[in-house]
């Protein structure tokens, strides 16, 4: 029995360490498919995206390399192409993440949590000029938000904003984190803005503040 004890402790310790995020942790169907076929997704040819340093990328490998060196070029048409590269950000973050522990409770409505708790001051968007002293989607007047299980959409006369929780994970630093795809689109004109947001979730209540 004494010989078996170290082995049993080792097995128990391994069982307590969550593995990589799986279907339970990834809510967006397209991202689940991309994660299951990560090598092909990373190498897939995408629309050419230009960075501020003048370099142009055409796949996730190039995108992640240049993203560490420079920002995406702010030209309107170029920013619109960034939507095709959101999956690259998500895969890179999933690579560093772990699955939620089996006992972890997931939100009954991630969309409702975003509506009430997301601090809109914590990341760049065209919403900034409208915030004033109010800084949540629920506090913005003039539009009725559309709340889904994993997303919330707000449409005004001129703009459409959508936030979708694509995954609920344990981040590389050990803290729980929601990954969110954000789209910021003008109905008139061709302005488009897209981003992958990281929202640390330290408590069941209080503001959700995006990481840089």
Secondary structure, 3 states (H helix, E strand, C coil): CHHHHHHHHHHHHHHHCCCCCCCCCECCHHHHHHHHCHHHHHHCCCCCEEECCCCEECCHHHHHHHHCCCCECCCHHHHHHHHHHHHHHHHHHHHHCECCCCCCCCCCCHHHHHHHHECHHHCCCCCHHHHCCCCCHHHCCCCCCEECCCEEEEECCCEEEEEEEEEEEECCCCCEEEEEEEEEEECCCCCEEEEEEEEECCCCCCCECEEC
